[in-house]
Amino acid sequence: MITETNAVTFRQNLGEMINQVQYRHDSIVINKDGKPVAALIDARLFGRIRRMQDRFDTLATRMADAFATIPVEEGMAEIDRIVAEGRKR
C-alpha cells in the first residue's frame, strides 16, 4: 500500500511510519506544499530499484556506444519512420 503524508505529519510520526514500511512493506510518499518530494520505501525494494537502475544505465550506455557514429538527424529520421510504420498497422 502507498500512503501519502505531508512533511510535518511524517516528522511527527517517523517511528510509526518506519514500522509501517519495515513490517507491512508499505511505501510512504512525503509531500511538501502539496507536491511529492520524497518517499520512504522498504530496503529490499530500494535494492531492486538500484539494481534496475544499474542495468538501465548499462543498457543505455551500450545503446549510445552502438549508435555513436550515426548522425542525430539520421537517427531521428529512422525513429520517425519506424513509428509511422507502426502506426499504420
N, CA, C and O atoms as CSV, one atom per row, in Angstrom:
chain,resi,resn,atom,element,x,y,z
A,1,MET,N,N,0.838,-1.167,0.000
A,1,MET,CA,C,0.000,0.000,0.000
A,1,MET,C,C,0.893,1.243,0.000
A,1,MET,O,O,1.962,1.259,0.611
A,2,ILE,N,N,0.443,2.259,-0.682
A,2,ILE,CA,C,1.166,3.531,-0.722
A,2,ILE,C,C,0.359,4.569,0.047
A,2,ILE,O,O,-0.815,4.806,-0.237
A,3,THR,N,N,1.014,5.177,1.023
A,3,THR,CA,C,0.387,6.208,1.836
A,3,THR,C,C,1.024,7.544,1.488
A,3,THR,O,O,2.233,7.622,1.272
A,4,GLU,N,N,0.224,8.582,1.432
A,4,GLU,CA,C,0.765,9.926,1.235
A,4,GLU,C,C,0.577,10.717,2.520
A,4,GLU,O,O,-0.445,10.607,3.198
A,5,THR,N,N,1.586,11.515,2.837
A,5,THR,CA,C,1.523,12.347,4.038
A,5,THR,C,C,2.295,13.635,3.785
A,5,THR,O,O,3.091,13.721,2.850
A,6,ASN,N,N,2.054,14.621,4.616
A,6,ASN,CA,C,2.834,15.845,4.478
A,6,ASN,C,C,4.071,15.760,5.372
A,6,ASN,O,O,4.154,14.901,6.249
A,7,ALA,N,N,5.006,16.637,5.148
A,7,ALA,CA,C,6.293,16.582,5.844
A,7,ALA,C,C,6.145,16.724,7.355
A,7,ALA,O,O,6.857,16.059,8.107
A,8,VAL,N,N,5.238,17.573,7.807
A,8,VAL,CA,C,5.059,17.786,9.253
A,8,VAL,C,C,4.540,16.503,9.909
A,8,VAL,O,O,5.065,16.074,10.936
A,9,THR,N,N,3.523,15.898,9.324
A,9,THR,CA,C,2.965,14.653,9.874
A,9,THR,C,C,4.002,13.544,9.826
A,9,THR,O,O,4.099,12.739,10.751
A,10,PHE,N,N,4.770,13.501,8.757
A,10,PHE,CA,C,5.821,12.493,8.646
A,10,PHE,C,C,6.823,12.638,9.782
A,10,PHE,O,O,7.180,11.655,10.433
A,11,ARG,N,N,7.270,13.852,10.017
A,11,ARG,CA,C,8.239,14.113,11.086
A,11,ARG,C,C,7.668,13.723,12.452
A,11,ARG,O,O,8.374,13.152,13.284
A,12,GLN,N,N,6.404,14.029,12.677
A,12,GLN,CA,C,5.773,13.738,13.963
A,12,GLN,C,C,5.559,12.242,14.184
A,12,GLN,O,O,5.499,11.789,15.327
A,13,ASN,N,N,5.442,11.476,13.105
A,13,ASN,CA,C,5.130,10.054,13.209
A,13,ASN,C,C,6.206,9.167,12.585
A,13,ASN,O,O,5.914,8.067,12.116
A,14,LEU,N,N,7.429,9.640,12.581
A,14,LEU,CA,C,8.512,8.935,11.904
A,14,LEU,C,C,8.644,7.485,12.361
A,14,LEU,O,O,8.717,6.583,11.526
A,15,GLY,N,N,8.676,7.249,13.659
A,15,GLY,CA,C,8.846,5.887,14.173
A,15,GLY,C,C,7.750,4.952,13.692
A,15,GLY,O,O,8.023,3.834,13.253
A,16,GLU,N,N,6.516,5.411,13.775
A,16,GLU,CA,C,5.375,4.605,13.329
A,16,GLU,C,C,5.458,4.330,11.828
A,16,GLU,O,O,5.146,3.229,11.373
A,17,MET,N,N,5.875,5.323,11.075
A,17,MET,CA,C,5.948,5.158,9.621
A,17,MET,C,C,7.082,4.234,9.221
A,17,MET,O,O,6.953,3.480,8.257
A,18,ILE,N,N,8.189,4.279,9.944
A,18,ILE,CA,C,9.276,3.327,9.677
A,18,ILE,C,C,8.773,1.908,9.924
A,18,ILE,O,O,9.051,1.010,9.129
A,19,ASN,N,N,8.044,1.695,11.002
A,19,ASN,CA,C,7.475,0.368,11.277
A,19,ASN,C,C,6.520,-0.059,10.167
A,19,ASN,O,O,6.525,-1.217,9.750
A,20,GLN,N,N,5.715,0.861,9.698
A,20,GLN,CA,C,4.762,0.576,8.627
A,20,GLN,C,C,5.504,0.084,7.372
A,20,GLN,O,O,5.063,-0.856,6.712
A,21,VAL,N,N,6.612,0.721,7.060
A,21,VAL,CA,C,7.404,0.326,5.892
A,21,VAL,C,C,8.140,-0.981,6.159
A,21,VAL,O,O,8.177,-1.863,5.301
A,22,GLN,N,N,8.726,-1.104,7.347
A,22,GLN,CA,C,9.531,-2.284,7.666
A,22,GLN,C,C,8.691,-3.550,7.775
A,22,GLN,O,O,9.063,-4.584,7.221
A,23,TYR,N,N,7.581,-3.486,8.470
A,23,TYR,CA,C,6.821,-4.706,8.769
A,23,TYR,C,C,5.685,-4.970,7.792
A,23,TYR,O,O,5.345,-6.126,7.539
A,24,ARG,N,N,5.095,-3.918,7.241
A,24,ARG,CA,C,3.977,-4.112,6.306
A,24,ARG,C,C,4.410,-3.940,4.858
A,24,ARG,O,O,3.627,-4.165,3.935
A,25,HIS,N,N,5.671,-3.536,4.668
A,25,HIS,CA,C,6.231,-3.314,3.334
A,25,HIS,C,C,5.437,-2.279,2.540
A,25,HIS,O,O,5.347,-2.356,1.315
A,26,ASP,N,N,4.868,-1.316,3.251
A,26,ASP,CA,C,4.175,-0.207,2.615
A,26,ASP,C,C,5.208,0.814,2.133
A,26,ASP,O,O,6.384,0.735,2.486
A,27,SER,N,N,4.768,1.741,1.348
A,27,SER,CA,C,5.597,2.868,0.918
A,27,SER,C,C,4.888,4.144,1.339
A,27,SER,O,O,3.659,4.200,1.389
A,28,ILE,N,N,5.674,5.164,1.639
A,28,ILE,CA,C,5.104,6.435,2.081
A,28,ILE,C,C,5.669,7.546,1.201
A,28,ILE,O,O,6.884,7.711,1.097
A,29,VAL,N,N,4.786,8.295,0.577
A,29,VAL,CA,C,5.175,9.448,-0.231
A,29,VAL,C,C,5.018,10.683,0.650
A,29,VAL,O,O,3.960,10.913,1.236
A,30,ILE,N,N,6.078,11.467,0.733
A,30,ILE,CA,C,6.078,12.653,1.581
A,30,ILE,C,C,5.894,13.884,0.692
A,30,ILE,O,O,6.684,14.144,-0.215
A,31,ASN,N,N,4.834,14.625,0.977
A,31,ASN,CA,C,4.509,15.826,0.210
A,31,ASN,C,C,4.924,17.076,0.974
A,31,ASN,O,O,4.865,17.127,2.202
A,32,LYS,N,N,5.339,18.064,0.224
A,32,LYS,CA,C,5.647,19.375,0.798
A,32,LYS,C,C,4.956,20.394,-0.101
A,32,LYS,O,O,5.150,20.402,-1.317
A,33,ASP,N,N,4.160,21.239,0.506
A,33,ASP,CA,C,3.359,22.203,-0.246
A,33,ASP,C,C,2.494,21.510,-1.299
A,33,ASP,O,O,2.277,22.033,-2.392
A,34,GLY,N,N,2.002,20.309,-0.940
A,34,GLY,CA,C,1.105,19.565,-1.815
A,34,GLY,C,C,1.774,18.807,-2.950
A,34,GLY,O,O,1.086,18.204,-3.774
A,35,LYS,N,N,3.104,18.825,-3.009
A,35,LYS,CA,C,3.826,18.141,-4.081
A,35,LYS,C,C,4.720,17.050,-3.500
A,35,LYS,O,O,5.340,17.255,-2.457
A,36,PRO,N,N,4.797,15.886,-4.162
A,36,PRO,CA,C,5.666,14.824,-3.662
A,36,PRO,C,C,7.133,15.224,-3.773
A,36,PRO,O,O,7.591,15.666,-4.826
A,37,VAL,N,N,7.870,15.059,-2.656
A,37,VAL,CA,C,9.287,15.435,-2.655
A,37,VAL,C,C,10.203,14.278,-2.269
A,37,VAL,O,O,11.403,14.322,-2.541
A,38,ALA,N,N,9.646,13.239,-1.635
A,38,ALA,CA,C,10.467,12.114,-1.197
A,38,ALA,C,C,9.566,10.911,-0.952
A,38,ALA,O,O,8.341,11.022,-0.906
A,39,ALA,N,N,10.212,9.757,-0.796
A,39,ALA,CA,C,9.455,8.544,-0.486
A,39,ALA,C,C,10.257,7.694,0.484
A,39,ALA,O,O,11.485,7.637,0.411
A,40,LEU,N,N,9.560,7.044,1.382
A,40,LEU,CA,C,10.155,6.087,2.301
A,40,LEU,C,C,9.690,4.723,1.831
A,40,LEU,O,O,8.494,4.433,1.825
A,41,ILE,N,N,10.655,3.876,1.431
A,41,ILE,CA,C,10.306,2.568,0.905
A,41,ILE,C,C,11.102,1.483,1.606
A,41,ILE,O,O,12.123,1.751,2.239
A,42,ASP,N,N,10.626,0.269,1.487
A,42,ASP,CA,C,11.281,-0.907,2.046
A,42,ASP,C,C,12.696,-1.038,1.472
A,42,ASP,O,O,12.905,-0.793,0.284
A,43,ALA,N,N,13.652,-1.418,2.295
A,43,ALA,CA,C,15.048,-1.514,1.863
A,43,ALA,C,C,15.219,-2.532,0.733
A,43,ALA,O,O,16.043,-2.327,-0.159
A,44,ARG,N,N,14.453,-3.624,0.759
A,44,ARG,CA,C,14.555,-4.614,-0.326
A,44,ARG,C,C,14.093,-4.010,-1.653
A,44,ARG,O,O,14.717,-4.233,-2.691
A,45,LEU,N,N,13.010,-3.253,-1.617
A,45,LEU,CA,C,12.523,-2.598,-2.827
A,45,LEU,C,C,13.549,-1.594,-3.333
A,45,LEU,O,O,13.785,-1.497,-4.537
A,46,PHE,N,N,14.152,-0.854,-2.428
A,46,PHE,CA,C,15.179,0.101,-2.818
A,46,PHE,C,C,16.344,-0.611,-3.499
A,46,PHE,O,O,16.878,-0.118,-4.493
A,47,GLY,N,N,16.735,-1.755,-2.973
A,47,GLY,CA,C,17.804,-2.548,-3.590
A,47,GLY,C,C,17.449,-2.970,-5.005
A,47,GLY,O,O,18.280,-2.898,-5.910
A,48,ARG,N,N,16.208,-3.409,-5.193
A,48,ARG,CA,C,15.755,-3.804,-6.521
A,48,ARG,C,C,15.776,-2.617,-7.479
A,48,ARG,O,O,16.191,-2.750,-8.630
A,49,ILE,N,N,15.328,-1.460,-7.003
A,49,ILE,CA,C,15.323,-0.257,-7.842
A,49,ILE,C,C,16.747,0.104,-8.255
A,49,ILE,O,O,16.990,0.456,-9.409
A,50,ARG,N,N,17.687,0.018,-7.316
A,50,ARG,CA,C,19.084,0.345,-7.629
A,50,ARG,C,C,19.654,-0.614,-8.659
A,50,ARG,O,O,20.359,-0.189,-9.575
A,51,ARG,N,N,19.357,-1.916,-8.522
A,51,ARG,CA,C,19.851,-2.893,-9.499
A,51,ARG,C,C,19.253,-2.616,-10.881
A,51,ARG,O,O,19.949,-2.689,-11.894
A,52,MET,N,N,17.957,-2.298,-10.910
A,52,MET,CA,C,17.311,-1.985,-12.186
A,52,MET,C,C,17.926,-0.736,-12.800
A,52,MET,O,O,18.129,-0.680,-14.013
A,53,GLN,N,N,18.220,0.255,-11.989
A,53,GLN,CA,C,18.828,1.477,-12.496
A,53,GLN,C,C,20.212,1.190,-13.068
A,53,GLN,O,O,20.581,1.714,-14.120
A,54,ASP,N,N,20.978,0.350,-12.364
A,54,ASP,CA,C,22.302,-0.022,-12.865
A,54,ASP,C,C,22.188,-0.731,-14.213
A,54,ASP,O,O,22.957,-0.453,-15.133
A,55,ARG,N,N,21.225,-1.648,-14.325
A,55,ARG,CA,C,21.021,-2.361,-15.589
A,55,ARG,C,C,20.590,-1.395,-16.682
A,55,ARG,O,O,21.067,-1.486,-17.813
A,56,PHE,N,N,19.694,-0.472,-16.355
A,56,PHE,CA,C,19.245,0.513,-17.340
A,56,PHE,C,C,20.415,1.373,-17.797
A,56,PHE,O,O,20.582,1.606,-18.994
A,57,ASP,N,N,21.226,1.846,-16.856
A,57,ASP,CA,C,22.371,2.689,-17.206
A,57,ASP,C,C,23.337,1.937,-18.117
A,57,ASP,O,O,23.860,2.507,-19.075
A,58,THR,N,N,23.574,0.657,-17.823
A,58,THR,CA,C,24.451,-0.160,-18.654
A,58,THR,C,C,23.883,-0.302,-20.062
A,58,THR,O,O,24.602,-0.154,-21.050
A,59,LEU,N,N,22.587,-0.592,-20.142
A,59,LEU,CA,C,21.934,-0.730,-21.445
A,59,LEU,C,C,21.970,0.583,-22.225
A,59,LEU,O,O,22.265,0.586,-23.421
A,60,ALA,N,N,21.676,1.687,-21.560
A,60,ALA,CA,C,21.685,2.993,-22.226
A,60,ALA,C,C,23.085,3.322,-22.750
A,60,ALA,O,O,23.218,3.866,-23.846
A,61,THR,N,N,24.108,3.004,-21.997
A,61,THR,CA,C,25.486,3.243,-22.434
A,61,THR,C,C,25.816,2.395,-23.651
A,61,THR,O,O,26.418,2.881,-24.609
A,62,ARG,N,N,25.420,1.113,-23.613
A,62,ARG,CA,C,25.668,0.229,-24.759
A,62,ARG,C,C,24.971,0.746,-26.011
A,62,ARG,O,O,25.541,0.725,-27.102
A,63,MET,N,N,23.734,1.210,-25.847
A,63,MET,CA,C,22.994,1.737,-26.999
A,63,MET,C,C,23.655,3.006,-27.525
A,63,MET,O,O,23.795,3.178,-28.736
A,64,ALA,N,N,24.056,3.882,-26.633
A,64,ALA,CA,C,24.710,5.128,-27.054
A,64,ALA,C,C,26.006,4.827,-27.797
A,64,ALA,O,O,26.308,5.457,-28.810
A,65,ASP,N,N,26.767,3.864,-27.290
A,65,ASP,CA,C,28.016,3.483,-27.953
A,65,ASP,C,C,27.751,2.888,-29.334
A,65,ASP,O,O,28.471,3.175,-30.290
A,66,ALA,N,N,26.709,2.053,-29.430
A,66,ALA,CA,C,26.402,1.385,-30.700
A,66,ALA,C,C,25.965,2.375,-31.772
A,66,ALA,O,O,26.211,2.151,-32.957
A,67,PHE,N,N,25.322,3.462,-31.371
A,67,PHE,CA,C,24.815,4.430,-32.342
A,67,PHE,C,C,25.634,5.719,-32.387
A,67,PHE,O,O,25.205,6.706,-32.982
A,68,ALA,N,N,26.790,5.713,-31.771
A,68,ALA,CA,C,27.604,6.933,-31.668
A,68,ALA,C,C,28.039,7.478,-33.025
A,68,ALA,O,O,28.236,8.685,-33.165
A,69,THR,N,N,28.192,6.622,-34.017
A,69,THR,CA,C,28.675,7.083,-35.323
A,69,THR,C,C,27.549,7.562,-36.242
A,69,THR,O,O,27.814,8.090,-37.322
A,70,ILE,N,N,26.319,7.384,-35.826
A,70,ILE,CA,C,25.176,7.793,-36.652
A,70,ILE,C,C,24.804,9.227,-36.303
A,70,ILE,O,O,24.593,9.545,-35.132
A,71,PRO,N,N,24.721,10.098,-37.311
A,71,PRO,CA,C,24.331,11.488,-37.037
A,71,PRO,C,C,22.935,11.549,-36.398
A,71,PRO,O,O,22.063,10.748,-36.733
A,72,VAL,N,N,22.733,12.484,-35.495
A,72,VAL,CA,C,21.474,12.611,-34.760
A,72,VAL,C,C,20.293,12.733,-35.712
A,72,VAL,O,O,19.272,12.071,-35.523
A,73,GLU,N,N,20.424,13.569,-36.728
A,73,GLU,CA,C,19.310,13.773,-37.666
A,73,GLU,C,C,18.921,12.474,-38.348
A,73,GLU,O,O,17.737,12.187,-38.522
A,74,GLU,N,N,19.920,11.688,-38.736
A,74,GLU,CA,C,19.661,10.414,-39.405
A,74,GLU,C,C,18.967,9.438,-38.452
A,74,GLU,O,O,18.029,8.741,-38.840
A,75,GLY,N,N,19.427,9.398,-37.232
A,75,GLY,CA,C,18.819,8.512,-36.228
A,75,GLY,C,C,17.383,8.908,-35.935
A,75,GLY,O,O,16.507,8.049,-35.838
A,76,MET,N,N,17.137,10.205,-35.792
A,76,MET,CA,C,15.775,10.680,-35.519
A,76,MET,C,C,14.846,10.396,-36.695
A,76,MET,O,O,13.684,10.041,-36.499
A,77,ALA,N,N,15.354,10.551,-37.911
A,77,ALA,CA,C,14.549,10.254,-39.098
A,77,ALA,C,C,14.179,8.775,-39.122
A,77,ALA,O,O,13.049,8.426,-39.461
A,78,GLU,N,N,15.108,7.917,-38.772
A,78,GLU,CA,C,14.834,6.473,-38.737
A,78,GLU,C,C,13.792,6.144,-37.672
A,78,GLU,O,O,12.902,5.327,-37.908
A,79,ILE,N,N,13.895,6.767,-36.515
A,79,ILE,CA,C,12.900,6.544,-35.449
A,79,ILE,C,C,11.526,7.015,-35.919
A,79,ILE,O,O,10.534,6.313,-35.726
A,80,ASP,N,N,11.458,8.194,-36.532
A,80,ASP,CA,C,10.182,8.709,-37.047
A,80,ASP,C,C,9.579,7.761,-38.081
A,80,ASP,O,O,8.369,7.534,-38.089
A,81,ARG,N,N,10.424,7.210,-38.953
A,81,ARG,CA,C,9.960,6.289,-39.981
A,81,ARG,C,C,9.373,5.028,-39.363
A,81,ARG,O,O,8.309,4.566,-39.775
A,82,ILE,N,N,10.061,4.476,-38.382
A,82,ILE,CA,C,9.595,3.249,-37.735
A,82,ILE,C,C,8.294,3.496,-36.969
A,82,ILE,O,O,7.390,2.661,-37.001
A,83,VAL,N,N,8.196,4.626,-36.288
A,83,VAL,CA,C,6.975,4.964,-35.558
A,83,VAL,C,C,5.806,5.111,-36.528
A,83,VAL,O,O,4.714,4.607,-36.267
A,84,ALA,N,N,6.030,5.790,-37.629
A,84,ALA,CA,C,4.982,5.968,-38.633
A,84,ALA,C,C,4.528,4.622,-39.186
A,84,ALA,O,O,3.335,4.399,-39.393
A,85,GLU,N,N,5.481,3.732,-39.423
A,85,GLU,CA,C,5.159,2.379,-39.903
A,85,GLU,C,C,4.295,1.632,-38.900
A,85,GLU,O,O,3.307,0.993,-39.263
A,86,GLY,N,N,4.676,1.719,-37.652
A,86,GLY,CA,C,3.931,1.043,-36.585
A,86,GLY,C,C,2.519,1.584,-36.441
A,86,GLY,O,O,1.590,0.828,-36.154
A,87,ARG,N,N,2.353,2.855,-36.632
A,87,ARG,CA,C,1.029,3.463,-36.511
A,87,ARG,C,C,0.108,3.069,-37.662
A,87,ARG,O,O,-1.111,3.011,-37.497
A,88,LYS,N,N,0.692,2.800,-38.824
A,88,LYS,CA,C,-0.109,2.374,-39.977
A,88,LYS,C,C,-0.744,1.004,-39.733
A,88,LYS,O,O,-1.838,0.722,-40.224
A,89,ARG,N,N,-0.056,0.164,-38.980
A,89,ARG,CA,C,-0.552,-1.195,-38.722
A,89,ARG,C,C,-1.664,-1.116,-37.779
A,89,ARG,O,O,-2.240,-2.142,-37.416
